[in-house]
Amino acid sequence: MDVERGRNDKKQEEEDAWKAALPALNDGPAWHELSWTERTLRLIWVIVRIILFLGFLYLFVCALSFLSSAFRLVGGIAAGKVLNNHELLNNPIAALMVGVLVTVLVQSSSTSTSIVVALVGSGLLDVGPAIPVIMGANIGTSVTNTIVAIGQFQNKNQFRRAFGGATVHDMFNWLSVLVLLPLELATHYLQIVSGKIVKPISSAEDFEIELLKAITDPFTKWVIQIDKKVITKVAQNAESNDTLRILKVCDDGDDECDLNHWFAHTNLSDTLVGIILLIASVLLLLICLIFIVKILHSLLKGSIAKVVHKVVNYDFPGRFAYFTGYIAIITGALCTFVVQSSSIFTSALTPLVGIGIISLDRMYPLTLGSNIGTTATGLIAALAVSGPSFKDSLQIAICHLLFNISGILIWYPIPCLRFPIPLARILGNTTAKYRWFAVFYLLMTFGCLPAAVFGLSIANDKGYVLMGVGIPIFIFFAIIITINIIQRKCTCLKNTCLANWDCLPKPLHSLRPYHNVLTYTCKPCEKYCKCCREKEEADNEMEEFQVNKGAENLGYE
């Protein structure tokens, strides 16, 4: 009985942590109680913090650009070589994992989809084999906001919400692929529908929209400049791979070179420059994230917190409440279209979910809209193709749009099918309890798992090895999930050994043994690291503060 009560208390505590978004911060005396001097000073202080927030937000976006450039320098040539293997892409599972891994390497689904569009436009790749690559690119693009979420690990409940807000994107993409890839292989509906759409189109106009880059380029190009077309050239095998460099550099003795970025005259290899830039961009990203969160906490407090929280998460009244999410989807699509990057848009929202300005339920439709908005890059890239292959390149770009719309039609209109939200909550609760699990999840989801499936899929042309290994594993996990659902929904297993998993050894049903091992291994760190020594105590105090005071501040009973 006590065990059951403890589990119920723990469940209620987790639910309160998701609800109690912003902590109750005292914003000082009311405005009417201040003198004119005090009002002026407070107004100046608010303006200063807004300017600082915009400055760190600008650096945050630039850091994401540097991170993308760093990954391109480190793995861009390798990604191009993989996409150049057209026989490999005829295997749909291998092509899916190629899309995931290449997008993780270049840190941009826009880049990977543009490369695929260019391959189709050049006639090197057919539309059918390119569709799984596009699906994989959708999965790989969510790695950026997952990395950003890890930057909020200092606070337990912020980390819980931020990681949940980031991984709701992952869950949607994986679930969409699990349903739509088999459906596409069986019916080819994406290829057929997109083919009918592009059939009456006969011409294109070459244009480009880069609104955000017009703001960030002066700074990012001062630091580093890369040639994004090199990866496409490698994928198309247009030139010898040995003569290509992604980093734009001046040749020795070239006095008329107009490049003036930091690495314009370096003798370092692309890989070494990429590693240096990767370390610097991650540090800049974390610093900006920390200051953004602190400034937002300082700005959005007291009555302002309640107003902002209610406006952002507002639902239309009565019967129109159902359409609120669709407005959020349209908003997410438009914002992503403006910034031309779903990674930047969702990464900017992730810390806002962490501190509670945006709820997980509102983050979900914004993310879905972002998935639609990011397809604009592929469509623009397709419109830049001329010649007889124009229709094929436009068709694969439309396939990307139809895939995302199909996923939304499955996982959003019916509330009971919005599985990404509870799955993201589970991941958020798990990482709040075991913070090392976030890194484990990141490495497994975007590295080890795609690489393993890729290796198994190419081990045999007909996929017998993958099916022999994958089908038993799929059945095993399906049985476990079914039993877990039965345990929660009904009492038919109450008096059996399957009432819970306590009959199994603890390492088979709990992360606690692994957590204890890691804690013991890292214990010497406490002698030198004040953060490690005080982390648990600070977490407990902050969690109690947020649950008891935050809910009251936002009007929760």
Secondary structure, 3 states (H helix, E strand, C coil): CHHHHHHHHHHHHHHHHHHCCCCCCCCCCCHHHCCHHHHHHHHHHHHHHHHHHHHHHHHHHHHHHHHHHHHHHHHHHHHHHHHHCCCHHHCHHHHHHHHHHHHHHHCCHHHHHHHHHHHHHCCCCCHHHHHHHHHHHHHHCCHHHHHHHHCCCCCHHHHHHHHHHHHHHHHHHHHHHHHHHHHHHHHCHHHHHHHHHHCCCCCCCCCCCCHHHHHHHHHHHHHCCECCHHHHHHHHCCCCHHHCCCECCCCCCCCCCCCCCCCCCCCCCHHHHHHHHHHHHHHHHHHHHHHHHHHHHHHCCCHHHHHHHHHHCCCCCHHHHHHHHHHHHHHHHHHHHHHCCHHHHHHHHHHHHHHCCCCHHHHHHHHHHHHHHCHHHHHHHHHCCCCCCHHHHHHHHHHHHHHHHHHHHHHCCCHHHCCHHHHHHHHHHHHHHCCHHHHHHHHHHHHHHHHHHHHHHHCCCCCHHHHHHHHHHHHHHHHHHHHHHHHHHCCCCCCCCCCCCCCCCHHHCCCHHHHHHHHHHCHHHHHCCHHHHHHHHHHHHHHHHHHHHHHHHCCCC
